[in-house]
Amino acid sequence: MLIFKDFHETSSIQATVFMPGFNFVTAKILKSLLDLGSSLFDGDPTVLPLPEDAPVDIPRVTLKNRDSSMRLEVAPLRINFFRIKINEDDRIATGEFISTAGDFLKKVLNNIGAGCGRMAAVINRFCYNDNPGLEIAKHFCKGPFMEKPFDRPNSFEVHAHKKYPFLSSFEINSWVRIKSGRVKPKNGTPHAIVLAEQDINTLAELMDSKIYSEEEISKFFANVIGEFDKILKLYFPSN
């Protein structure tokens, strides 16, 4: 039986802020980012010369660190800050990263004069399993369904969405997707896995009418890891 503690490997985590109505000027944004992020992003920046009518969620500027374990994508509508597992020995400290990301995103918003109309965090965790499709089916399906049609699935997926108040301050979407998959390290053999994808975000329909304060941004990111864990424990209780 799968339990919460099985999902101790984090493949990626993402913190995002949305900037509705922001006047994006690539040269100014790049200068601000290089001034702020020199200690975090020591790789070469990437700038895409997109036309003015390109979709506002496509990144114009991307910063990375040298080993590509951290990446910042800046588009006219949103800023995405990623921490990515780069090899089997790489361990992502989720709480430490999300704290760093939240603080850095606040600095970027202040520096470029943008307001935050929406926030999101996404985490992908997994556990190794030789037959993940069957394992997920056995975990979530009643006995008669395991005889047919779920007796030998090559892949399997469970997907759920909820809306609810969070911390008495936010109205959020919570998405959970449990599915079979594979990971392939740079040096090594592929592994079959059970993947748990989670996404918590404030409501898109409020984005044009709400600007979050620095305190609210800090509150959201300081508590989102605990909420991720609380949710995943409902899907995979220990007993």
Legacy VTK file of the C-alpha trace (Angstrom):
# vtk DataFile Version 3.0
C-alpha trace
ASCII
DATASET POLYDATA
POINTS 239 float
0.000 0.000 0.000
1.221 3.479 -0.844
1.605 5.906 2.068
2.556 9.590 2.308
6.124 8.911 3.416
6.788 7.001 0.189
6.756 10.311 -1.699
10.061 11.591 -0.333
11.562 12.445 -3.739
10.738 15.899 -5.169
11.388 16.239 -8.895
10.423 19.930 -9.152
8.791 22.785 -7.318
7.560 26.080 -8.703
6.510 29.440 -7.254
4.593 31.869 -9.485
3.222 35.388 -9.237
0.918 36.998 -11.809
1.132 40.684 -12.789
-2.138 41.785 -14.457
-1.922 44.978 -16.510
1.854 45.290 -16.164
3.682 47.374 -18.778
6.495 44.991 -19.743
9.691 46.447 -21.270
12.251 43.711 -21.887
15.419 45.816 -21.519
14.288 47.305 -18.195
13.186 43.921 -16.870
16.488 42.286 -17.800
18.517 45.013 -16.061
16.404 44.702 -12.894
16.727 40.921 -12.850
20.487 40.961 -13.348
20.852 43.474 -10.521
18.699 41.422 -8.152
19.561 37.867 -9.124
23.321 37.850 -9.588
23.859 35.637 -6.534
21.155 33.133 -7.522
21.369 33.015 -11.314
24.986 32.857 -12.446
24.297 31.310 -15.852
23.857 33.164 -19.112
20.438 34.871 -19.508
18.163 34.095 -22.447
16.104 36.819 -24.105
13.450 36.002 -26.699
12.747 38.833 -29.190
9.016 38.195 -29.448
6.549 40.498 -31.238
4.406 42.785 -29.107
1.268 40.757 -29.838
2.799 37.463 -28.635
0.818 35.763 -25.823
1.495 37.477 -22.505
2.285 34.235 -20.668
5.246 33.314 -22.913
8.558 34.144 -21.148
10.607 36.929 -22.698
13.525 36.616 -20.266
14.920 33.456 -18.642
17.659 33.259 -16.021
19.364 30.065 -14.796
22.112 29.067 -12.447
25.118 27.186 -13.818
23.829 23.669 -13.195
20.257 24.535 -14.337
18.757 23.453 -11.014
17.085 26.860 -10.681
15.308 28.798 -13.414
13.430 32.088 -13.506
11.017 32.797 -16.359
9.601 36.294 -16.779
6.643 37.002 -19.055
4.450 40.118 -19.219
1.751 38.321 -17.207
3.700 36.094 -14.830
7.014 35.211 -13.195
7.853 31.531 -12.644
10.634 30.456 -10.280
11.591 26.760 -10.559
13.795 24.389 -8.584
14.431 21.204 -10.571
16.012 17.917 -9.512
19.010 17.456 -11.837
20.319 14.018 -10.805
19.568 11.139 -8.471
21.719 12.567 -5.687
20.087 16.010 -5.853
17.691 16.584 -2.946
15.326 19.533 -3.047
14.684 21.239 0.296
11.120 22.312 -0.484
10.586 24.606 2.490
13.914 26.351 2.011
13.304 26.837 -1.702
9.772 28.186 -1.403
10.941 30.681 1.244
13.781 31.847 -1.019
11.445 32.026 -4.009
8.773 33.997 -2.174
11.290 36.557 -0.908
12.929 36.913 -4.312
9.635 37.303 -6.157
8.614 40.080 -3.764
11.893 41.873 -4.492
11.353 41.542 -8.236
7.814 42.915 -8.027
8.990 45.883 -5.987
11.951 46.536 -8.256
9.932 46.564 -11.485
6.888 48.290 -9.984
4.409 45.460 -10.591
1.459 44.357 -8.485
0.694 40.722 -7.654
-2.845 39.771 -8.671
-2.505 36.021 -8.293
-0.144 33.430 -6.775
0.531 29.762 -7.398
2.765 26.945 -6.231
3.277 23.588 -7.938
5.100 20.555 -6.580
5.894 17.202 -8.196
6.824 14.317 -5.899
7.265 10.654 -6.683
8.082 7.225 -5.363
9.740 4.361 -7.220
7.464 1.446 -8.055
7.902 -1.471 -10.463
4.230 -1.476 -11.518
2.861 2.020 -10.853
-0.328 1.740 -12.923
-1.495 -1.328 -11.040
-0.385 0.116 -7.701
-2.474 3.275 -8.202
-5.487 1.259 -9.351
-5.291 -1.002 -6.287
-4.963 2.014 -4.015
-8.020 3.921 -5.271
-10.385 1.333 -6.766
-12.828 -1.055 -5.123
-12.200 -4.796 -5.269
-14.628 -5.725 -8.091
-13.015 -3.204 -10.437
-9.631 -4.831 -9.881
-10.916 -8.009 -11.517
-11.945 -6.031 -14.609
-11.269 -3.525 -16.095
-8.350 -2.426 -13.873
-6.637 -5.801 -13.477
-3.544 -4.984 -15.571
-3.257 -1.306 -16.484
-0.043 -0.192 -18.138
-0.755 3.328 -16.891
-3.312 4.893 -14.565
-4.285 8.396 -13.442
-6.487 9.988 -10.765
-7.251 13.713 -11.052
-9.177 15.884 -8.582
-9.920 19.608 -8.146
-11.292 21.529 -5.166
-12.004 25.188 -4.376
-11.904 26.354 -0.757
-10.707 29.145 1.611
-7.060 28.949 2.683
-5.661 30.625 5.843
-8.784 32.843 6.092
-7.085 35.089 3.520
-7.266 33.361 0.143
-9.721 31.558 -2.088
-7.780 28.822 -3.832
-7.899 26.045 -6.370
-6.269 22.811 -5.283
-5.414 20.352 -8.048
-4.102 16.841 -7.395
-3.032 14.414 -10.098
-1.723 10.948 -9.222
-0.353 9.059 -12.205
2.115 6.470 -13.380
5.277 7.625 -15.085
9.009 7.224 -15.522
12.098 9.181 -14.587
15.423 8.957 -16.354
18.476 10.450 -14.659
21.235 11.926 -16.780
23.480 9.012 -15.900
21.564 5.853 -15.135
18.641 3.683 -16.095
14.976 4.793 -16.231
12.775 4.055 -13.231
9.020 3.473 -13.127
7.323 5.781 -10.610
4.074 6.872 -9.044
3.956 10.645 -9.541
1.999 13.058 -7.340
1.457 16.464 -8.981
-0.088 19.224 -6.844
-1.014 22.785 -7.755
-2.391 25.385 -5.335
-3.322 28.762 -6.812
-5.476 31.751 -5.998
-8.510 32.186 -8.211
-7.973 33.492 -11.741
-11.345 35.240 -11.705
-10.128 37.523 -8.893
-6.860 38.473 -10.584
-8.029 41.730 -12.146
-9.694 42.998 -8.968
-7.229 41.977 -6.248
-3.645 43.054 -5.522
-1.891 41.060 -2.812
0.301 42.830 -0.270
3.844 41.750 0.599
2.501 40.298 3.838
-0.072 38.231 1.935
2.546 36.990 -0.524
4.774 35.928 2.381
1.835 34.256 4.134
0.846 32.258 1.051
4.298 30.884 0.299
5.195 30.316 3.971
2.210 27.988 4.412
1.772 26.313 1.023
4.207 23.420 1.661
2.295 22.451 4.780
-0.945 22.533 2.789
0.574 20.341 0.069
1.548 17.782 2.719
-1.850 17.927 4.423
-3.616 17.252 1.117
-1.343 14.421 0.002
-1.790 12.685 3.373
-5.517 12.496 2.637
-4.758 10.533 -0.535
-2.082 8.372 1.054
-2.741 7.985 4.790
-0.206 6.102 6.894
-2.774 3.710 8.334
LINES 1 240
239 0 1 2 3 4 5 6 7 8 9 10 11 12 13 14 15 16 17 18 19 20 21 22 23 24 25 26 27 28 29 30 31 32 33 34 35 36 37 38 39 40 41 42 43 44 45 46 47 48 49 50 51 52 53 54 55 56 57 58 59 60 61 62 63 64 65 66 67 68 69 70 71 72 73 74 75 76 77 78 79 80 81 82 83 84 85 86 87 88 89 90 91 92 93 94 95 96 97 98 99 100 101 102 103 104 105 106 107 108 109 110 111 112 113 114 115 116 117 118 119 120 121 122 123 124 125 126 127 128 129 130 131 132 133 134 135 136 137 138 139 140 141 142 143 144 145 146 147 148 149 150 151 152 153 154 155 156 157 158 159 160 161 162 163 164 165 166 167 168 169 170 171 172 173 174 175 176 177 178 179 180 181 182 183 184 185 186 187 188 189 190 191 192 193 194 195 196 197 198 199 200 201 202 203 204 205 206 207 208 209 210 211 212 213 214 215 216 217 218 219 220 221 222 223 224 225 226 227 228 229 230 231 232 233 234 235 236 237 238
